[in-house]
């Protein structure tokens, strides 16, 4: 998780969040992962609207299914569907042969449905607070 990420472009955000996954030992081949994420972005922007982007890719560069969250210090143009700048970025990566990738993307969408999580993540002061916000929203949707 990277709060108040100072990045001025979509590519810089992708690279910073991949770097966080490299540090977490989720990504072994940084350049391959970055290239695969950028390739996916060229197909269609993962800026889903309402200030949120969900860049994702399955790649040999990833060792396992994982997510990183970035909250941008300043909103940036992510070529989102609603043309609004993005402030929260949920990156999902995984190896090509593993399952569960689509389920993770669907779960993120479901967590963000009410808008409460987005508001709470934008207010969180620490990574621990951000994680608590995600857990609280998970509890709401799982009962």
NORBEL-V961502 format. One record per residue. PHI is phi in degrees with one decimal (none if undefined). PSI is psi in whole degrees, 0 to 359 (NA if undefined). BURIAL is # if it has 16 or more other ideal C-beta (glycine too) atoms within 10 Angstrom, else .. Layout:
phi->(PHI/PHI)
psi->(PSI/PSI)
burial->(BURIAL/BURIAL)
This chain:
phi->(none/-125.4/-92.2/57.4/-66.8/-91.3/-142.3/-112.7/-148.4/-58.4/-61.3/-65.2/-64.6/-56.8/-64.1/-65.4/-73.0/-65.5/-58.6/-62.7/-73.4/-65.1/-61.0/-83.9/61.8/-92.4/-110.1/-93.8/-112.5/-56.8/-64.1/-62.2/-64.4/-59.6/-60.3/-67.9/-66.4/-67.1/-61.5/-63.0/-63.9/-68.2/-66.7/-169.0/-59.2/-95.5/-73.4/-87.1/111.2/57.9/81.0/-125.5/-129.1/-132.5/-63.8/-154.0/-165.7/-97.2/-156.0/-62.7/-70.8/-97.6/-90.0/-158.1/-69.9/-158.5/-134.2/-126.6/-118.1/-122.7/-109.7/-80.2/-62.3/-132.3/-60.7/-129.7/-74.8/-116.4/57.4/-67.4/-59.0/-92.3/65.1/-87.6/-66.8/-105.2/-122.7/-116.3/-128.4/-104.1/-97.1/-121.7/-131.7/-168.1/-68.8/-63.1/-88.7/-91.7/-90.3/92.8/-61.4/-65.2/-60.7/-64.9/-61.2/-65.4/-66.1/-60.0/-58.3/-65.9/-62.6/-88.4/-56.7/-76.5/91.9/-62.4/-61.3/-58.4/-59.1/-68.0/-66.6/-68.6/-91.9/-57.1/-93.9/-137.2/-61.0/-62.0/-64.2/-63.6/-63.3/-61.9/-62.6/-65.5/-62.5/-62.7/-67.9/-57.9/-62.0/-62.2/-88.0/-100.6/90.2)
psi->(132/107/143/47/124/97/142/4/162/315/319/322/311/313/319/319/327/319/321/322/330/314/328/2/31/328/125/321/91/309/320/317/314/313/318/322/318/323/317/320/327/332/312/137/143/13/105/351/169/30/18/141/148/70/140/151/145/134/148/345/340/141/334/170/129/166/146/148/131/131/120/140/322/139/146/161/121/13/42/157/324/5/12/148/158/141/332/132/118/108/131/128/156/159/157/324/357/150/178/351/310/323/320/315/318/322/319/314/316/319/327/355/314/337/345/316/315/311/316/322/325/336/340/136/338/166/322/319/320/317/319/322/317/316/320/317/323/317/321/320/343/350/NA)
burial->(#/#/#/./#/./#/././#/././#/#/#/#/#/#/#/#/#/#/./././#/#/././././#/#/#/./#/#/././#/#/./././#/#/#/#/././#/#/#/#/#/#/#/#/#/./#/#/#/./#/#/#/#/#/#/#/#/./././#/./#/./#/./././././#/#/#/#/#/#/#/#/#/#/./././././#/././#/#/././#/././#/#/././././#/#/./#/#/././#/./././././#/././#/#/././#/./././././.)
